[in-house]
Amino acid sequence: MTATLVFYSKPDPFEPWADALKPLLPDLDIKRAEDIVQPEHVRFALVWNPPSGFFTDFPSLQLVVNLGAGVDKLLKRDDLPDIPIVRLQDREMARMMASYALFAVIRHARDIPHFENAKIRREWSYIHPRPASEVHVAVLGLGQLGGLVATEIARQGYVTHGWATRPKDLPGVNIVTGQNELHKLLAKADIVVSMLPLTPDTYHLLDASAFKSMKQGAAFINLSRGEVVDEPALIAALRSGYLSGATLDVFEQEPLAPQSPLWELPNVLITPHLASVALPRSAAPEIAAAIRAVQAETPLNNYVRRDLGY
C-alpha cells in the first residue's frame, strides 16, 4: 500500500506544491482532497483552513502540516485527531513577512499616508522627515516571524522595542516581558506592530485601554491575527484621531465585510491577509523532513504545542 498525502487549500494552487514535493517524497501519492478515493491510505495532510469535518474522513492520519504559521483556527476544530501538527517556519516566508512589516513601518514613519491624502486634495503639503533614530517602534510577539521583523526594523536604525512572554536576546532590540510591561511599552512607541499569536491570553489583548496607552498620534500595524484586536476599539481610536493611522492585513472576520467602518477610514491601509504566504519551493524540504521524521519515528521540529496554542 502506498501512503497518501492529501492537500487542501483554497488560496493555494495544488500543482506547484505537488511539483515541489514529489522529488522529495517519491514514495508518496500526493493528491487533492477531492481526488481521494481511498481515504484509509491517507497518512499525511498539508492544509490551510479545510472545511468542517475534513479530518474525520481520514482514519489513518499521522501528521498535519499547516500551510502557514498561524494554527489557532486549526486547534479549535472538533474533528482534529490527537496527532502531531507542524506549522511552517520557512525562511522565505519569514523574509516576506519582514519585508511587509518594514514597508508598513517606513510608510508611517515617513508620513506617506499624509502625502497620499494630500495628493487627492492636489495639495503640496510638506512635513519634515524624522530620522529613524528618533522613531520608536514596538513589536509585540517575538516568535520566529516577530523576531525577524524586530531585528530587520532595528537594522534600519529605528529605536526598536519588543514584548514577549519570556526573555529573549535579539540584536538591537530592547525586550520586555510580562503583562505589566505591555502598556508601559505602548506608551513609548510611535509605531506598534502586532506579531502576536492568537491564544486565550491574547484574544482582544489590544483593547480600548491598550490603544489609550499608546502615544497620541501613534500608528498601529497588525500582521498577526485579527482576533488579538478589539476592532470597535481600534475604529474608535482611529475615528477620533487619537491614532494617526493603521496598516491592517488581518481581521477578526475574513474577508472583511463591505459594511465594515474600516473601509471608510482614510487613514487605514487594508490588505487581504497576504503579508506572508507559504512558498512551495522553499517550504517543501521542511514538509518532507517532517513526514520523514514521522515515518522514522524520530522527533519533529516546529511541532505545535497544543497547551500553548502555537
Backbone as CSV, one residue per row, in Angstrom:
resi,resn,N_x,N_y,N_z,CA_x,CA_y,CA_z,C_x,C_y,C_z
1,MET,0.837,-1.197,0.000,0.000,0.000,0.000,0.876,1.253,0.000
2,THR,0.589,2.180,-0.890,1.301,3.451,-0.953,0.595,4.482,-0.094
3,ALA,1.344,5.087,0.812,0.761,6.119,1.663,0.461,7.363,0.834
4,THR,-0.551,8.115,1.285,-1.010,9.286,0.546,-0.891,10.539,1.405
5,LEU,-0.494,11.636,0.745,-0.548,12.963,1.335,-1.721,13.695,0.691
6,VAL,-2.653,14.181,1.510,-3.802,14.909,0.996,-3.548,16.404,1.124
7,PHE,-3.910,17.154,0.087,-3.683,18.598,0.034,-5.020,19.311,-0.019
8,TYR,-5.151,20.356,0.834,-6.331,21.212,0.754,-5.951,22.638,1.114
9,SER,-6.234,23.571,0.200,-6.095,24.999,0.475,-6.797,25.761,-0.637
10,LYS,-7.766,26.568,-0.272,-8.474,27.349,-1.288,-7.568,28.363,-1.981
11,PRO,-6.741,29.123,-1.236,-5.943,30.146,-1.928,-4.708,29.615,-2.646
12,ASP,-4.285,28.390,-2.346,-3.037,27.876,-2.910,-3.312,26.891,-4.039
13,PRO,-2.738,27.095,-5.213,-2.884,26.105,-6.285,-2.146,24.813,-5.942
14,PHE,-2.721,23.691,-6.320,-2.169,22.386,-5.974,-0.875,22.071,-6.730
15,GLU,-0.821,22.368,-8.018,0.283,21.895,-8.863,1.670,22.335,-8.387
16,PRO,1.881,23.602,-8.013,3.219,23.979,-7.542,3.651,23.209,-6.296
17,TRP,2.700,22.915,-5.405,3.038,22.152,-4.212,3.364,20.708,-4.566
18,ALA,2.574,20.113,-5.435,2.854,18.734,-5.846,4.197,18.643,-6.557
19,ASP,4.476,19.604,-7.442,5.742,19.584,-8.190,6.945,19.740,-7.262
20,ALA,6.799,20.553,-6.209,7.904,20.770,-5.274,8.121,19.572,-4.356
21,LEU,7.041,18.866,-4.007,7.141,17.781,-3.033,7.473,16.422,-3.649
22,LYS,7.028,16.174,-4.863,7.211,14.841,-5.462,8.675,14.397,-5.525
23,PRO,9.616,15.246,-5.932,11.019,14.791,-5.952,11.561,14.441,-4.563
24,LEU,11.010,15.059,-3.515,11.488,14.816,-2.159,10.766,13.658,-1.484
25,LEU,9.567,13.330,-1.977,8.742,12.265,-1.391,8.236,11.337,-2.495
26,PRO,9.164,10.682,-3.218,8.739,9.878,-4.376,7.903,8.657,-4.012
27,ASP,7.941,8.245,-2.754,7.191,7.069,-2.326,5.761,7.390,-1.900
28,LEU,5.369,8.680,-1.942,4.027,9.072,-1.538,3.162,9.415,-2.746
29,ASP,1.869,9.116,-2.642,0.885,9.690,-3.550,0.487,11.051,-2.986
30,ILE,0.550,12.069,-3.818,0.192,13.418,-3.397,-1.046,13.815,-4.180
31,LYS,-2.151,14.025,-3.469,-3.427,14.223,-4.156,-4.225,15.361,-3.525
32,ARG,-5.016,16.025,-4.375,-6.024,16.958,-3.873,-7.048,16.203,-3.042
33,ALA,-7.675,16.914,-2.117,-8.688,16.273,-1.276,-9.825,15.694,-2.109
34,GLU,-10.232,16.398,-3.159,-11.361,15.928,-3.968,-11.018,14.705,-4.824
35,ASP,-9.711,14.392,-4.937,-9.295,13.246,-5.753,-9.047,11.985,-4.928
36,ILE,-9.241,12.059,-3.619,-9.005,10.906,-2.748,-10.138,9.887,-2.925
37,VAL,-9.772,8.656,-3.280,-10.776,7.581,-3.411,-10.558,6.491,-2.364
38,GLN,-9.386,6.458,-1.762,-9.096,5.502,-0.697,-8.620,6.282,0.544
39,PRO,-9.556,6.858,1.288,-9.171,7.716,2.421,-8.365,6.993,3.486
40,GLU,-8.505,5.658,3.570,-7.749,4.915,4.577,-6.253,4.905,4.284
41,HIS,-5.855,5.270,3.067,-4.434,5.328,2.708,-3.788,6.664,3.083
42,VAL,-4.586,7.635,3.457,-4.049,8.968,3.759,-3.347,8.946,5.110
43,ARG,-2.069,9.267,5.093,-1.264,9.320,6.322,-0.883,10.753,6.700
44,PHE,-0.849,11.647,5.702,-0.348,12.993,5.935,-1.290,14.002,5.280
45,ALA,-1.448,15.157,5.928,-2.310,16.214,5.400,-1.548,17.529,5.373
46,LEU,-1.569,18.190,4.228,-0.991,19.519,4.047,-2.155,20.455,3.766
47,VAL,-2.481,21.324,4.737,-3.771,22.020,4.664,-3.684,23.476,5.100
48,TRP,-4.666,24.233,4.621,-4.944,25.575,5.131,-6.456,25.743,5.190
49,ASN,-6.988,25.877,6.409,-8.414,26.095,6.649,-9.311,25.098,5.898
50,PRO,-9.121,23.806,6.122,-10.015,22.842,5.465,-11.426,22.931,6.027
51,PRO,-12.432,22.428,5.289,-13.822,22.551,5.740,-14.097,21.703,6.982
52,SER,-15.176,22.023,7.657,-15.580,21.285,8.857,-15.750,19.805,8.532
53,GLY,-15.246,18.945,9.430,-15.351,17.505,9.245,-14.303,16.901,8.342
54,PHE,-13.390,17.720,7.841,-12.383,17.263,6.873,-11.583,16.076,7.399
55,PHE,-11.119,16.164,8.653,-10.193,15.155,9.164,-10.873,13.829,9.517
56,THR,-12.172,13.852,9.724,-12.864,12.602,10.069,-12.865,11.612,8.924
57,ASP,-12.598,12.077,7.720,-12.580,11.181,6.553,-11.306,10.349,6.470
58,PHE,-10.321,10.670,7.307,-9.008,10.030,7.171,-8.615,9.348,8.483
59,PRO,-9.062,8.116,8.695,-8.852,7.435,9.987,-7.401,7.051,10.261
60,SER,-6.544,7.036,9.225,-5.149,6.609,9.408,-4.176,7.784,9.437
61,LEU,-4.689,8.993,9.597,-3.850,10.188,9.560,-2.820,10.174,10.695
62,GLN,-1.573,10.524,10.347,-0.477,10.530,11.325,0.123,11.905,11.567
63,LEU,-0.088,12.840,10.646,0.558,14.154,10.749,-0.255,15.177,9.967
64,VAL,-0.389,16.369,10.549,-0.977,17.507,9.853,0.082,18.595,9.735
65,VAL,0.301,19.057,8.508,1.201,20.187,8.274,0.338,21.380,7.894
66,ASN,0.452,22.454,8.672,-0.346,23.653,8.440,0.378,24.570,7.466
67,LEU,-0.323,24.982,6.414,0.282,25.832,5.385,0.339,27.283,5.860
68,GLY,1.151,27.531,6.836,1.274,28.863,7.408,1.738,28.766,8.842
69,ALA,1.924,29.927,9.462,2.417,29.957,10.836,1.296,29.918,11.862
70,GLY,0.142,30.477,11.533,-0.963,30.555,12.482,-1.755,29.260,12.558
71,VAL,-1.913,28.727,13.765,-2.622,27.448,13.937,-3.837,27.577,14.834
72,ASP,-4.234,28.794,15.189,-5.315,28.976,16.157,-6.633,28.377,15.668
73,LYS,-6.970,28.579,14.399,-8.227,28.026,13.879,-8.165,26.507,13.815
74,LEU,-7.005,25.978,13.499,-6.837,24.526,13.437,-7.057,23.894,14.807
75,LEU,-6.525,24.513,15.847,-6.617,23.947,17.186,-8.026,24.016,17.769
76,LYS,-8.876,24.871,17.224,-10.251,24.995,17.714,-11.182,23.929,17.140
77,ARG,-10.725,23.170,16.176,-11.598,22.235,15.473,-11.943,21.029,16.347
78,ASP,-13.151,20.500,16.146,-13.548,19.308,16.899,-13.315,18.020,16.118
79,ASP,-12.825,18.141,14.863,-12.552,16.938,14.072,-11.058,16.630,13.993
80,LEU,-10.232,17.415,14.700,-8.784,17.236,14.619,-8.354,16.083,15.527
81,PRO,-7.740,15.038,14.980,-7.310,13.908,15.829,-6.100,14.277,16.685
82,ASP,-5.820,13.440,17.659,-4.703,13.675,18.576,-3.414,13.168,17.941
83,ILE,-2.945,13.913,16.956,-1.717,13.578,16.236,-0.853,14.830,16.157
84,PRO,0.427,14.690,15.801,1.293,15.878,15.720,0.830,16.851,14.634
85,ILE,1.021,18.140,14.942,0.769,19.218,13.990,2.069,19.997,13.834
86,VAL,2.426,20.266,12.601,3.620,21.051,12.313,3.189,22.332,11.611
87,ARG,3.743,23.460,12.047,3.497,24.725,11.347,4.778,25.124,10.623
88,LEU,4.608,25.695,9.457,5.767,26.036,8.642,6.555,27.184,9.256
89,GLN,7.868,27.058,9.199,8.762,28.137,9.608,9.782,28.385,8.498
90,ASP,9.274,28.424,7.287,10.083,28.632,6.094,10.770,30.000,6.134
91,ARG,12.060,30.021,5.828,12.823,31.272,5.898,12.321,32.297,4.887
92,GLU,11.926,31.839,3.705,11.429,32.775,2.704,10.113,33.397,3.146
93,MET,9.270,32.602,3.799,8.015,33.128,4.324,8.314,34.191,5.387
94,ALA,9.317,33.940,6.217,9.699,34.913,7.246,10.250,36.190,6.618
95,ARG,11.055,36.040,5.558,11.582,37.232,4.882,10.459,38.049,4.254
96,MET,9.472,37.360,3.690,8.338,38.062,3.103,7.598,38.870,4.163
97,MET,7.396,38.266,5.328,6.735,38.970,6.422,7.562,40.175,6.866
98,ALA,8.869,39.982,7.005,9.725,41.076,7.463,9.719,42.233,6.469
99,SER,9.681,41.923,5.174,9.686,42.996,4.175,8.382,43.780,4.213
100,TYR,7.258,43.079,4.430,5.973,43.788,4.532,5.964,44.673,5.775
101,ALA,6.424,44.127,6.898,6.455,44.901,8.137,7.323,46.140,7.982
102,LEU,8.475,45.974,7.333,9.369,47.109,7.150,8.729,48.164,6.248
103,PHE,8.059,47.712,5.178,7.319,48.636,4.321,6.303,49.442,5.138
104,ALA,5.533,48.750,5.993,4.483,49.411,6.758,5.077,50.402,7.763
105,VAL,6.153,50.004,8.430,6.804,50.898,9.394,7.324,52.147,8.691
106,ILE,8.026,51.971,7.581,8.587,53.119,6.865,7.470,54.015,6.332
107,ARG,6.391,53.408,5.877,5.261,54.192,5.367,4.723,55.141,6.435
108,HIS,4.577,54.637,7.653,4.089,55.509,8.726,5.190,56.446,9.221
109,ALA,6.405,55.953,9.355,7.487,56.787,9.878,7.774,57.976,8.968
110,ARG,7.608,57.793,7.655,7.861,58.869,6.692,6.587,59.630,6.310
111,ASP,5.495,59.383,7.051,4.239,60.134,6.868,3.654,59.987,5.469
112,ILE,3.859,58.836,4.849,3.348,58.622,3.489,1.819,58.734,3.416
113,PRO,1.037,58.234,4.418,-0.418,58.438,4.327,-0.806,59.913,4.199
114,HIS,-0.066,60.795,4.874,-0.346,62.238,4.765,-0.196,62.708,3.318
115,PHE,0.869,62.253,2.660,1.118,62.692,1.291,0.135,62.055,0.301
116,GLU,-0.288,60.824,0.594,-1.300,60.187,-0.257,-2.610,60.984,-0.210
117,ASN,-2.992,61.422,0.988,-4.213,62.218,1.114,-4.031,63.618,0.524
118,ALA,-2.838,64.177,0.665,-2.570,65.495,0.079,-2.669,65.445,-1.440
119,LYS,-2.230,64.351,-2.024,-2.312,64.205,-3.486,-3.767,64.243,-3.953
120,ILE,-4.655,63.567,-3.192,-6.077,63.575,-3.542,-6.617,65.006,-3.539
121,ARG,-6.115,65.830,-2.590,-6.556,67.225,-2.487,-5.789,68.149,-3.431
122,ARG,-4.797,67.588,-4.175,-3.911,68.387,-5.040,-3.185,69.462,-4.222
123,GLU,-2.711,69.033,-3.066,-2.100,69.971,-2.115,-0.633,69.612,-1.905
124,TRP,0.241,70.616,-2.083,1.674,70.448,-1.816,1.882,70.660,-0.324
125,SER,1.965,69.570,0.442,1.918,69.647,1.905,3.183,69.026,2.491
126,TYR,4.086,69.885,2.911,5.400,69.427,3.379,5.365,69.057,4.861
127,ILE,5.938,67.889,5.196,6.230,67.511,6.581,7.706,67.137,6.628
128,HIS,8.429,67.754,7.526,9.868,67.499,7.583,10.137,66.058,8.038
129,PRO,10.964,65.301,7.309,11.223,63.897,7.673,11.930,63.774,9.015
130,ARG,11.564,62.721,9.755,12.240,62.394,11.020,13.315,61.337,10.754
131,PRO,14.465,61.438,11.374,15.442,60.353,11.255,14.930,59.105,11.968
132,ALA,15.327,57.955,11.478,14.895,56.698,12.092,15.282,56.636,13.564
133,SER,16.390,57.250,13.914,16.873,57.194,15.299,15.963,57.927,16.281
134,GLU,14.977,58.666,15.773,14.026,59.356,16.639,12.654,58.684,16.660
135,VAL,12.522,57.575,15.944,11.227,56.895,15.843,11.282,55.606,16.658
136,HIS,10.394,55.476,17.627,10.338,54.292,18.476,9.286,53.321,17.917
137,VAL,9.698,52.081,17.689,8.813,51.044,17.155,8.745,49.903,18.158
138,ALA,7.518,49.499,18.509,7.328,48.370,19.420,6.759,47.190,18.639
139,VAL,7.425,46.051,18.728,6.957,44.814,18.090,6.436,43.897,19.185
140,LEU,5.163,43.552,19.109,4.525,42.691,20.105,4.492,41.264,19.579
141,GLY,5.213,40.370,20.265,5.320,38.986,19.815,6.632,38.776,19.085
142,LEU,7.506,37.965,19.676,8.861,37.798,19.130,9.157,36.336,18.836
143,GLY,8.190,35.664,18.226,8.427,34.306,17.752,9.312,34.315,16.525
144,GLN,9.250,33.238,15.728,10.120,33.151,14.564,9.901,34.314,13.600
145,LEU,8.650,34.651,13.334,8.358,35.761,12.429,8.566,37.103,13.113
146,GLY,8.028,37.254,14.315,8.147,38.520,15.023,9.581,38.887,15.352
147,GLY,10.387,37.880,15.671,11.790,38.138,15.967,12.533,38.687,14.765
148,LEU,12.264,38.109,13.583,12.916,38.613,12.370,12.409,40.006,12.027
149,VAL,11.115,40.232,12.189,10.556,41.559,11.950,11.264,42.600,12.824
150,ALA,11.401,42.307,14.108,12.018,43.262,15.025,13.476,43.534,14.662
151,THR,14.234,42.495,14.334,15.651,42.709,14.021,15.830,43.476,12.708
152,GLU,14.922,43.252,11.740,15.017,44.000,10.478,14.684,45.472,10.693
153,ILE,13.696,45.754,11.521,13.360,47.148,11.830,14.531,47.821,12.550
154,ALA,15.129,47.108,13.505,16.283,47.656,14.223,17.452,47.908,13.285
155,ARG,17.621,47.034,12.304,18.730,47.161,11.358,18.633,48.437,10.530
156,GLN,17.416,48.949,10.398,17.225,50.188,9.645,17.420,51.435,10.506
157,GLY,17.774,51.234,11.772,18.103,52.361,12.627,16.990,52.859,13.509
158,TYR,15.824,52.234,13.443,14.727,52.628,14.324,15.015,52.165,15.760
159,VAL,14.545,52.941,16.729,14.662,52.538,18.128,13.612,51.445,18.341
160,THR,14.063,50.214,18.459,13.166,49.065,18.377,13.016,48.392,19.734
161,HIS,11.763,48.201,20.121,11.413,47.536,21.366,10.626,46.274,21.040
162,GLY,10.711,45.301,21.923,9.951,44.074,21.733,9.271,43.651,23.017
163,TRP,8.125,42.997,22.863,7.377,42.456,24.005,7.152,40.976,23.767
164,ALA,7.526,40.163,24.740,7.448,38.710,24.586,7.003,38.077,25.893
165,THR,6.634,36.807,25.809,6.202,36.092,27.011,7.375,35.665,27.870
166,ARG,8.536,35.509,27.253,9.716,35.120,28.030,10.944,35.853,27.485
167,PRO,11.992,35.992,28.291,13.165,36.768,27.876,13.805,36.220,26.611
168,LYS,14.272,37.135,25.773,14.971,36.776,24.544,16.095,37.765,24.337
169,ASP,16.985,37.419,23.420,18.093,38.305,23.083,18.108,38.464,21.570
170,LEU,17.735,39.639,21.098,17.735,39.940,19.670,18.591,41.179,19.445
171,PRO,19.471,41.166,18.459,20.368,42.308,18.256,19.599,43.593,17.959
172,GLY,19.912,44.627,18.732,19.329,45.929,18.502,17.926,46.117,19.028
173,VAL,17.391,45.122,19.734,16.003,45.184,20.201,15.975,45.220,21.726
174,ASN,15.292,46.210,22.280,15.107,46.309,23.730,13.859,45.516,24.102
175,ILE,14.024,44.429,24.848,12.928,43.486,25.075,12.450,43.542,26.513
176,VAL,11.123,43.589,26.652,10.496,43.472,27.968,9.516,42.313,27.920
177,THR,9.197,41.793,29.087,8.291,40.651,29.169,7.242,40.896,30.256
178,GLY,6.147,40.181,30.109,5.139,40.222,31.159,4.028,41.229,30.892
179,GLN,2.849,40.876,31.352,1.657,41.694,31.136,1.815,43.098,31.709
180,ASN,2.499,43.209,32.839,2.641,44.515,33.485,3.449,45.514,32.658
181,GLU,4.251,44.986,31.730,5.109,45.866,30.933,4.464,46.304,29.629
182,LEU,3.348,45.679,29.254,2.779,45.947,27.928,2.380,47.406,27.760
183,HIS,1.563,47.931,28.662,1.073,49.301,28.485,2.193,50.324,28.639
184,LYS,3.182,50.017,29.465,4.345,50.904,29.574,5.078,50.993,28.238
185,LEU,5.199,49.850,27.562,5.869,49.835,26.265,5.040,50.571,25.219
186,LEU,3.731,50.341,25.216,2.869,51.017,24.245,3.001,52.539,24.364
187,ALA,3.184,53.025,25.573,3.280,54.468,25.802,4.544,55.074,25.191
188,LYS,5.554,54.252,24.915,6.818,54.746,24.356,6.806,54.803,22.835
189,ALA,5.905,54.057,22.208,6.047,53.763,20.787,5.356,54.778,19.887
190,ASP,6.040,55.151,18.822,5.416,55.927,17.749,4.668,55.009,16.784
191,ILE,5.144,53.782,16.674,4.525,52.784,15.799,4.495,51.460,16.560
192,VAL,3.340,50.796,16.566,3.189,49.499,17.226,2.880,48.452,16.163
193,VAL,3.642,47.365,16.185,3.462,46.276,15.225,3.039,45.027,15.991
194,SER,1.860,44.495,15.673,1.410,43.262,16.329,1.840,42.045,15.508
195,MET,2.625,41.171,16.157,3.014,39.878,15.599,2.586,38.763,16.562
196,LEU,1.548,39.034,17.340,1.124,38.124,18.404,0.396,36.897,17.865
197,PRO,0.668,35.724,18.411,-0.177,34.566,18.102,-1.520,34.718,18.801
198,LEU,-2.539,34.054,18.276,-3.843,34.085,18.934,-3.933,32.941,19.926
199,THR,-4.056,33.289,21.193,-4.222,32.331,22.286,-5.303,32.896,23.215
200,PRO,-5.751,32.102,24.189,-6.704,32.678,25.158,-6.178,33.931,25.840
201,ASP,-4.869,34.025,26.011,-4.289,35.193,26.686,-4.205,36.425,25.781
202,THR,-4.176,36.228,24.464,-4.015,37.377,23.565,-5.308,37.788,22.883
203,TYR,-6.386,37.047,23.085,-7.671,37.423,22.472,-8.097,38.807,22.975
204,HIS,-8.275,39.745,22.021,-8.661,41.129,22.342,-7.710,41.770,23.355
205,LEU,-6.461,41.329,23.343,-5.469,41.942,24.234,-5.313,43.434,23.925
206,LEU,-5.390,43.764,22.640,-5.272,45.158,22.231,-6.673,45.757,22.186
207,ASP,-7.090,46.281,23.331,-8.438,46.795,23.515,-8.394,48.313,23.693
208,ALA,-9.512,48.885,24.125,-9.574,50.339,24.265,-8.507,50.868,25.210
209,SER,-8.256,50.156,26.308,-7.250,50.633,27.267,-5.848,50.555,26.670
210,ALA,-5.597,49.537,25.854,-4.287,49.428,25.208,-4.076,50.567,24.218
211,PHE,-5.099,50.858,23.405,-4.949,51.950,22.439,-4.824,53.296,23.153
212,LYS,-5.518,53.449,24.272,-5.399,54.689,25.033,-4.020,54.827,25.662
213,SER,-3.349,53.695,25.903,-1.995,53.730,26.467,-0.963,54.197,25.448
214,MET,-1.296,54.066,24.163,-0.357,54.475,23.121,-0.251,55.990,23.051
215,LYS,0.840,56.471,22.476,1.012,57.902,22.267,-0.102,58.441,21.365
216,GLN,-0.574,59.631,21.659,-1.492,60.263,20.717,-0.740,60.531,19.418
217,GLY,-1.334,60.122,18.300,-0.682,60.265,17.011,0.126,59.059,16.584
218,ALA,0.172,58.017,17.416,0.906,56.800,17.048,0.169,56.053,15.934
219,ALA,0.886,55.168,15.263,0.311,54.334,14.207,0.327,52.881,14.655
220,PHE,-0.626,52.114,14.123,-0.770,50.706,14.501,-0.721,49.832,13.256
221,ILE,0.017,48.719,13.372,0.167,47.754,12.277,-0.185,46.377,12.814
222,ASN,-1.100,45.680,12.156,-1.443,44.311,12.588,-1.187,43.338,11.453
223,LEU,-0.204,42.451,11.669,0.157,41.422,10.695,0.004,40.031,11.297
224,SER,-0.670,39.925,12.436,-0.699,38.655,13.159,-2.042,37.971,13.037
225,ARG,-2.964,38.271,13.929,-4.304,37.705,13.912,-5.297,38.817,14.235
226,GLY,-6.400,38.851,13.506,-7.386,39.886,13.736,-7.977,39.846,15.118
227,GLU,-8.101,38.639,15.679,-8.778,38.486,16.963,-7.974,39.004,18.142
228,VAL,-6.700,39.359,17.960,-5.953,39.944,19.072,-6.367,41.400,19.295
229,VAL,-7.134,41.944,18.359,-7.557,43.343,18.420,-9.056,43.427,18.680
230,ASP,-9.440,44.303,19.598,-10.847,44.675,19.769,-11.151,45.684,18.656
231,GLU,-11.749,45.215,17.571,-11.891,46.023,16.364,-12.696,47.310,16.595
232,PRO,-13.832,47.254,17.298,-14.538,48.520,17.555,-13.686,49.539,18.317
233,ALA,-12.862,49.060,19.241,-11.980,49.976,19.978,-10.942,50.598,19.054
234,LEU,-10.405,49.807,18.128,-9.450,50.338,17.161,-10.123,51.374,16.265
235,ILE,-11.322,51.059,15.788,-12.049,52.001,14.927,-12.292,53.312,15.664
236,ALA,-12.680,53.232,16.922,-12.924,54.447,17.713,-11.649,55.272,17.855
237,ALA,-10.524,54.612,18.098,-9.254,55.337,18.256,-8.825,55.995,16.952
238,LEU,-9.132,55.370,15.821,-8.791,55.941,14.523,-9.743,57.073,14.147
239,ARG,-11.025,56.859,14.379,-12.015,57.892,14.035,-11.788,59.177,14.826
240,SER,-11.409,59.030,16.085,-11.219,60.203,16.944,-9.943,60.959,16.612
241,GLY,-9.051,60.314,15.859,-7.767,60.923,15.563,-6.714,60.653,16.615
242,TYR,-7.086,59.886,17.657,-6.086,59.584,18.691,-4.936,58.781,18.087
243,LEU,-5.262,57.803,17.242,-4.240,57.131,16.447,-4.194,57.789,15.076
244,SER,-2.991,57.981,14.553,-2.840,58.682,13.275,-3.194,57.804,12.087
245,GLY,-3.087,56.494,12.253,-3.376,55.613,11.132,-3.080,54.179,11.473
246,ALA,-3.408,53.300,10.525,-3.186,51.869,10.728,-2.935,51.189,9.394
247,THR,-2.138,50.134,9.452,-1.965,49.213,8.335,-2.439,47.856,8.830
248,LEU,-3.467,47.307,8.180,-4.126,46.096,8.668,-4.147,45.032,7.581
249,ASP,-3.541,43.892,7.894,-3.520,42.770,6.950,-4.411,41.626,7.419
250,VAL,-4.867,41.686,8.669,-5.677,40.605,9.249,-6.858,41.212,10.007
251,PHE,-7.947,40.424,10.087,-9.186,40.937,10.653,-9.902,39.823,11.399
252,GLU,-10.764,40.222,12.333,-11.483,39.223,13.131,-12.372,38.352,12.249
253,GLN,-13.008,38.953,11.261,-13.793,38.210,10.270,-13.173,38.448,8.900
254,GLU,-12.828,37.365,8.220,-12.248,37.479,6.882,-13.059,36.634,5.901
255,PRO,-13.335,37.197,4.703,-12.987,38.546,4.245,-13.663,39.633,5.086
256,LEU,-13.035,40.786,5.119,-13.611,41.919,5.832,-14.921,42.320,5.156
257,ALA,-15.978,42.429,5.945,-17.307,42.720,5.403,-17.336,44.090,4.721
258,PRO,-18.055,44.211,3.602,-18.136,45.501,2.903,-18.666,46.627,3.777
259,GLN,-19.486,46.303,4.773,-20.051,47.335,5.638,-19.144,47.731,6.793
260,SER,-17.948,47.128,6.902,-17.040,47.490,7.991,-16.642,48.959,7.893
261,PRO,-16.697,49.701,9.006,-16.260,51.107,9.002,-14.795,51.288,8.599
262,LEU,-13.999,50.224,8.725,-12.577,50.349,8.381,-12.376,50.757,6.930
263,TRP,-13.257,50.311,6.037,-13.122,50.658,4.628,-13.233,52.170,4.408
264,GLU,-13.980,52.846,5.262,-14.272,54.266,5.056,-13.197,55.180,5.631
265,LEU,-12.309,54.649,6.436,-11.340,55.494,7.128,-10.162,55.825,6.219
266,PRO,-9.906,57.092,5.960,-8.837,57.454,5.023,-7.440,57.178,5.553
267,ASN,-7.324,56.991,6.864,-6.008,56.768,7.466,-5.707,55.288,7.690
268,VAL,-6.414,54.403,6.988,-6.224,52.954,7.144,-5.889,52.319,5.798
269,LEU,-4.808,51.563,5.772,-4.474,50.735,4.610,-4.908,49.305,4.909
270,ILE,-5.685,48.715,4.004,-6.186,47.349,4.164,-5.602,46.469,3.085
271,THR,-5.012,45.343,3.495,-4.590,44.319,2.534,-5.200,42.980,2.956
272,PRO,-5.464,42.084,1.989,-6.249,40.873,2.262,-5.435,39.671,2.749
273,HIS,-4.831,39.800,3.927,-4.116,38.704,4.581,-3.065,38.097,3.645
274,LEU,-2.139,38.939,3.230,-1.105,38.491,2.298,0.291,38.968,2.674
275,ALA,0.462,39.423,3.911,1.781,39.905,4.326,2.843,38.835,4.128
276,SER,2.452,37.576,4.325,3.381,36.464,4.130,2.590,35.225,3.754
277,VAL,3.083,34.485,2.775,2.442,33.236,2.360,3.504,32.152,2.220
278,ALA,3.067,30.907,2.329,3.990,29.782,2.168,4.365,29.636,0.697
279,LEU,5.645,29.378,0.437,6.159,29.253,-0.928,6.594,27.808,-1.176
280,PRO,6.052,27.163,-2.194,6.279,25.721,-2.371,7.752,25.314,-2.411
281,ARG,8.555,25.961,-3.236,9.937,25.509,-3.422,10.763,25.627,-2.146
282,SER,10.559,26.707,-1.389,11.366,26.882,-0.181,10.810,26.097,1.004
283,ALA,9.488,25.860,1.025,8.883,25.157,2.155,8.898,23.641,2.000
284,ALA,9.018,23.141,0.773,8.927,21.688,0.527,9.941,20.875,1.342
285,PRO,11.207,21.283,1.440,12.139,20.485,2.245,11.725,20.354,3.708
286,GLU,11.165,21.419,4.279,10.703,21.384,5.668,9.535,20.397,5.825
287,ILE,8.623,20.412,4.862,7.477,19.496,4.906,7.944,18.055,4.763
288,ALA,8.844,17.821,3.810,9.368,16.470,3.599,10.099,15.961,4.836
289,ALA,10.856,16.834,5.481,11.588,16.428,6.688,10.628,16.019,7.795
290,ALA,9.507,16.737,7.936,8.527,16.389,8.965,7.900,15.023,8.676
291,ILE,7.581,14.771,7.431,6.991,13.477,7.058,7.989,12.346,7.288
292,ARG,9.230,12.562,6.915,10.258,11.530,7.132,10.460,11.266,8.623
293,ALA,10.374,12.299,9.437,10.528,12.116,10.888,9.401,11.241,11.440
294,VAL,8.181,11.463,10.982,7.060,10.635,11.435,7.237,9.195,10.969
295,GLN,7.658,9.028,9.726,7.867,7.670,9.213,8.951,6.939,9.988
296,ALA,9.998,7.673,10.385,11.118,7.065,11.102,10.922,7.062,12.613
297,GLU,9.815,7.667,13.055,9.516,7.781,14.491,10.638,8.503,15.242
298,THR,11.100,9.598,14.639,12.114,10.453,15.265,11.479,11.798,15.610
299,PRO,12.117,12.588,16.492,11.492,13.845,16.948,11.225,14.823,15.804
300,LEU,10.122,15.579,15.942,9.727,16.583,14.964,10.250,17.957,15.358
301,ASN,10.566,18.765,14.346,10.852,20.172,14.570,9.582,20.980,14.288
302,ASN,9.458,22.137,14.928,8.366,23.078,14.661,6.986,22.492,14.924
303,TYR,6.914,21.522,15.822,5.602,20.969,16.136,4.856,21.930,17.054
304,VAL,3.539,21.855,16.985,2.689,22.775,17.726,2.466,22.265,19.146
305,ARG,2.675,23.163,20.099,2.349,22.862,21.496,0.881,23.209,21.724
306,ARG,0.037,22.200,21.817,-1.397,22.472,21.958,-1.704,23.194,23.270
307,ASP,-0.902,22.952,24.296,-1.160,23.610,25.582,-0.869,25.100,25.516
308,LEU,0.047,25.513,24.610,0.376,26.925,24.457,-0.441,27.607,23.372
309,GLY,-0.931,26.811,22.434,-1.712,27.362,21.338,-0.882,27.789,20.135
310,TYR,0.405,27.393,20.135,1.270,27.722,18.988,2.501,26.848,19.006
